[in-house]
């Protein structure tokens, strides 16, 4: 019985070996090297053609890009230098910086107005909406929040009622 | 237990093949003076048949196997600057071919099976057939290949690469990214399972 199993096993092994040997000993059709070489030559020419067209594509714009970038650089340099000149030479009229100033001053330094300051009307410069008595004037058309009582402003014609 | 000697023979078979293959192996080292184009031409002349066998073991179709070999050499052409750094060109080429073949096989999963046994018989030169090989019919060959396809992936890959006589177990291990002992045990398991499948098929027939 064991011998039968052994023989059967051996038979299986032989069949497997034969199949594997046959599978591993196939030979390609004649001329495989030539066909591979031809395919490689095709690939090589395709790659070269692709790189040549890429070089052609970049050849013309390269000059244009160079010119444009140098122009932009020139404009940036000129604009920067003009801007810098404007900053170090103030052009506001009427300003006279003290001679020998380095451009830096303390907070307590004298402030010079840019232009002559006119005298305020009626000797006060705080608010033009104040009456002579110093009370704020609110017109009757002004929007006021609901529920807020606002004292009526005395009319200038009736005189100042608060004064005795 | 009585089947052990047979299994042992099967297990040792790849090692025996390896020694034979290594003894007859011609080592190829491209001359330093060659440029990359000449090196690739020399590689094509030297390894195209081996790579074809590797590709054929998976594709089982002459045209697709040749296409895979061409594809592998195109990849070599693209990475030709690395040629000088490669220690073992043959294993490197086989690995590239193996990856190409697996990619192709994965892509063709949606397509119907294209195992072409008649094609296989045509490409096999009559002079290479041995007496015992002539006994095996194309049908039986196809049947065993179909059973091989039913094996788990790792075992199947190790078994198929072991069929390529030029490859040692060390080289198979390098191609599959594992150890030599792992390859040996995979081949052993593959043969045992294949034997069991043949047994089952024999009973059912």
Interface residues (C-beta under 8 A of the other chain):
Chain A: X2 X3 X5 X6 X8 X9 X10 X12 X13 X14 X15 X16 X17 X18 X19 X20 X21 X22 X23 X24 X25 X26 X27 X28 X29 X32 X33 X35 X36 X37 X39 X40 X43 X44
Chain B: X2 X3 X5 X6 X7 X9 X10 X13 X37 X40 X41 X44 X45 X48 X49 X52 X53 X56 X57 X62 X65 X66 X69 X70 X73 X74 X77 X120 X123 X124 X125 X128 X132 X133 X135 X136 X140 X141 X144 X145 X148 X159 X160 X162 X163 X164 X165 X191 X194 X195 X198 X199
